[in-house]
Amino acid sequence: MTHLLDIRNVSRRFGGVLAVNDVTGHVDEGELVGLIGPNGAGKTTLFNLISGFTPLSSGSVSFDGRTISGLKTNQVARLGISRTFQNLRVFPNMSVFDNVSVGAVGALPQGALGALFGSLAGGGARSAEISRRTWEALEAVGLTHVAGELAANLPYGQRKYLEIARALAMQPRFLILDEPAAGLNDTETRALADFIKRLHGTGLTIMLVEHDMTLVMSICQRILVLASGRKIADGPPDAIRRDQAVLEAYLGVDA
Amino acid sequence: MNVSDLSAPRRGQGALIPLLLALLVFVGLPALLAGFDRGYFYQIANLALIFILLSASMHLVTGVAGLLHLGHAAFYGVGAYTAALLSTKFGLGFTVTLPLSGLVAALIAFLVALPTMRLVSIYFAVATLAIGQMLYLVMLNWVEFTKGPNGIIVTKGLELFGFSLSGRLATYYTVATVVALCVLAIGRLSHSYYGNALRSIREDDQCADAMGVSTARLKMEAFTLSAFFAGVAGSLWAHMTGYISPGDFKFSESILILAMVVVGGLGSLPGAVIGALLLILLPEGLRAFGDFRNIMVGLVMFLSILLLPKGLLGEVSALQLARRQLGAAWRNTVKGEGIGWR
């Protein structure tokens, strides 16, 4: 059986630093996988390698049986891989609705003709489809009541959900969340965990990148652990909790 | 709540402002112009219209897509020279040169965009500055082809399939119609999900890329389209004035157009129109002050940017206006606000 996402011997070198060192792993359709590791372990770099943000130094990544390493970021996205950002990157001077619409726009055919000639060039039907997807994504995260607000005016917590809605509007097959709990308090983190579980319940394959163990341990089915650019463990939460290498990486030797 | 909370706006709601504007441009102003019957007023009206088109086309690339374009006047010039050369060398009339001017300007923009679209922010700005200067120098120094600093006299006036439109009022109507159609087209581009994609590039191009937006292609399209409209403006100018020279298309003109877009409000199409009107009409209105008028124009620009950094009619209000007045949006049936684009 082919994996939905297949990472093979992937490395990335920045000058003299090996940020990701020969990592192999996979994600299967319908899984909720965590990717954890101490600060500087290479989580975000690995994630950027998957989404085409950063080119690989060596190795390969394939998605649904198709090699995606070497593709442009927007091509990878259109294949159905969608992401959020660790340091919130909403479009501040656009409304909430317009922000989310960009995800739907990106997943559909693009071009000036549809906008210029409307229904004559298939633009009218596409606009309706984009609007529908946008509204549905806003409903999924519960932000319809602020649809007309400027994104810059939203509080921090809502901006997180805005990013997730934008990613959902692409109707992705695989969603990567980069440290979604960063900056949230305990209550907010618990709400987020419930929300991610609900999303996963709809059949979406999700990869959660976090350095905070609690969230990952509580919801993920399987966890990949990185330390200093290498994969040091891969297994269900219970096994990871007892794994000697993981304990050492997080707490130092002899923990 | 569900998707049915999003409805199409009913026909005939709002839409008062566009109607009034159309009446003003096609009935009120022509009546006034005919009443005063002074060539000078016609000239100012036509010049203002042409600069509205230049400012609106730059709005697309600089305001919406966020690419600082410092060579826009050069594409205006390419359009004007295309029209002038086609009509003097091959005897072609306005009906033919108008679309060709747009296409030639767009083609040149496309070619220069191929290598420059990778550049970002200030580097892109400097590249467009260089392109503008190169095109200007071609107009100025390639004397055999462009007649250099002497300029070109265009004998053929405005016409439609052979019918002369070179009377004062006919000229005004022709210019107004072409400009109105072009601004309408730019409005459709900027008030649409296509415009949203361009805005997302302006806000954060890497992030837009990760959302599947073909940033390189859309940047190129916006740049090429804006050059097309500038070329059309050039053709209007060449046939309308009957004489063009490189001085009409130099760097300071690009800056003037940029100032119109910024003073009006970056990202706002009505702002770009207002900015063009202000910066064309103000110097004319201040003629009584002689040499001081340019200082006063500068002062107005300075104060407007100081007091209204988002422009006279900023993007947020402009988009609201478009959503309400043009029926360009969906209506949120719960809140009654216009959202998204139709």
Interface residues (C-beta under 8 A of the other chain):
Chain A: S51 F53 K72 T73 N74 A77 R78 S82 R83 F85 R89 F91 P92 N93 M94 S95 F97 D98 N99 S101 V102 G103 A104 V105 G106 A107 Q110 G111 A112 G114 A115 L116 G118 G123 G124 R126 S127 I130 S131 R132 T134 W135 E136 E139 T144 H145 A147 G148 L150 R166 A167 M170
Chain B: M1 N2 V3 D5 L6 A185 R188 L189 S192 Y193 Y194 G195 N196 A197 R199 S200 E203 D204 Q206 C207 A208 D209 A210 M211 G212 V213 S214 T215 R217 L218 E221 L225 G267 E315 V316 L319 W330 N332 V334 K335 E337 G338 I339 G340 W341 R342
